[in-house]
């Protein structure tokens, strides 16, 4: 089954949780082991990416490890045109819509397009927008951050993605953000746009995940912390909140 079809079917059943595995932040743990734990806890898909410092050989090895450890779709979340592996099931073909640099809006994608085709990776076109505080992704992506009190600005970006024919829209507060994307912004985007809405960053536990889900996010993304003390409990709580348990 195509990943696009899998997501469409799953979204008809309810909200989804996805676990983001960053090859550069997994410390000494095997990404495959982390993927297996997240799968057992009830996540709906595994995303791999985020780092810019991982070598191609290491990325290929780590994605292959994840693939052998889970039956869930493994989707690349690329930082640039060099963080792509043929071992994944699909790739988010992402445009950072509020970047000040055309490199992040379209040129990285242009540089990767033929390679993605030749690898046979399924593409999922995604409009990606960074919201205050943005953290490292906002800095690296040279983003004009969407202010937390400007939901109408996020709506305009969502509609832009929709009118460009993209498949998905992602609001990102940034890894390690002190709080997630505001509920009012999520509500506004969900009300005005028809695209499946991803939300990530700053989701630190059950209450935050539940608020984001109830505000209208279709897919909640969290990085795995299962290698830390109580990490499994944290991840299970977040997944339960997303699923309404």
Secondary structure, 3 states (H helix, E strand, C coil): CCHHHHHHHHHHHCCEEEEEECCCCCCCCCHHHHHHHHHHHCCCEEEEECCCCCCHHHHHHHHHHHHCCCCCCEEEECCCCCCCCCCCCEEEEEEECCECCHHHHHHHHHHHHHHHHHHCCEEEEEEEEEECCCHHHHHHCCECCECCCCHHHHHHHHHHHHHCCCCEEEEECCCCCCCCCCHHHHHHHHHHCCCEEEEECCCCCHHHHHHHHHHCCCEEEEECCCCCCCHHHHHHHHHHHHHCC
